[in-house]
């Protein structure tokens, strides 16, 4: 069961990531230990060959993991990325980026996730991500 609605999750992410309006993504759905986001296409997302750039895909994946954690983990708002690995599987066309994040394990100290990245619809997998977030209890946990 989700702790927050998609709109509430978007507000938390925008408040905490440092650049509140960019990239402009939407939380589409929150499922059982999962979250789907959409990063609407714009011309600034492409690189040579009219393909979505790797940094854009990584941003979408990280935002999706954070959204899933905020939605399902108490104090998830304070979690921070601790590990991120991406496998690019096929060239994404110049279109919306969709990301589906799944929480694999929520431990006391970290939350492990996987993310599937798609181009335009949820039919064509373009990248796979594994990652983890370190759990914190406040915004200043671990700061010395």
N, C-alpha and C positions, 0 to 999 in steps of 0.2 A: 504494500500500500504506500502510495506516495505521500510525502510530508507536505508538498506544495503543489500548486497548480502550474501549468506551463508559463502563464504570465508572471507569476511570482518568481519562478526560476529565472526567467529572462531578466527581471529587475535585479535580482541578486548578482547574476553574472555581470551585468552592465555596471553595477556599483563597484564590483571588486576587481575587474580586470585592468583598470587604468585608462582605457579608451572606451568610454561608454556608448558611443554610437557606431564604432567601426570594429570589426566588420559587423554589418547589420545581419544578424541571424535570427531565426525564429525557432522556438521550441514547438515542435509539431505535436508531440505526444509523449506521455510518460506512462510506461508500462510497469510490469512487475520487474523491479531491479533493472530498468532500462529507460532510455530517453532517445527520442528521435529529434534531430534538428535539421533545418534547411538554411543554407547560406545562399541567398539569391545571387544569381550571376550578374556580374558587371564587367565591362571591358578591362578594368584594372586587375582582374584575377588571372589573366592569361600570360603566357610566356611565348617564346618563339614556337611556331607550329600551331598556333591557335589552340593550345591546351591549357588546362588549369594548372597553375604552378604548384610545386611541392609545398612551399610555405603556406599557401592557402589551404591545401588539404590537411596539413598538420594543425593549422589553427582550428579548422572545423572539427577535427578529431578531438583535440584538447578541450574545446568548448563542449562537445558532446559528453565527454567523460565527466567534466565538472558539473554539467546539468544533471546527469544521472546520479552523481554523488549528492548534490544538493537536494535532489528529490527524495532520496532514500536513506541517507545516513545522517543521524543526529549530529549537529555541529558541522555538517558537510561544507557549509559556507567557508569555513576556515581551512579546509584541506588545500594542500599545494602539490603541484606536479613533482613527483620524485623520479619517475622513470617513464620513458617514451621511446617506442620502437615502431617504425613504419616500414611496411613492405608495399612497394608500388607494384601493382599487378598488371594493369593495362592503362593505356593513355586515356585520361578523361577528356571528353569533348567539352567545348566551351558552353557550359550550361550550369544550372543550379547544382550545388554540391549538397548531397544528403548524407547524414551521418547517423548511424544507429549504435549507441553505446550500451554495453551490458556490464553490470557489476558481476564479476566472477567470484569475488570473495571480499567481504568487509571484515577485516580483523581489527584488533584493538589499536594498532599503530598505522596500518595502511589499508588502502582499498585498491584491489587489483581489478582492472577492466580490460575489455576488448572493444574495438570499434570497427565497424565495417563502413567504408566510404563508397558512395555511389555517385554516378553522374546523371542528373536529370530525373531519374526515377529509381525505385528500389529494385530494379532488375539487373543492372550491370555493375558488378563489384569492381571498383578501380583500385582500392587499396585496403590493407588490413593493418590495424594498429593494436599493439598491446602496450599497456601502461599501468602506472600506479600513482596514487596520490597518498602523501603522508597525511595522517589525521592530526589535526591540532584542535585544541579546545577553545582557543581564542586567536585573535588576529596577531598576537605577539608571542604565541607559544614558540619556544625554541630560539628566541632572539636573546642574545646575551649582552 
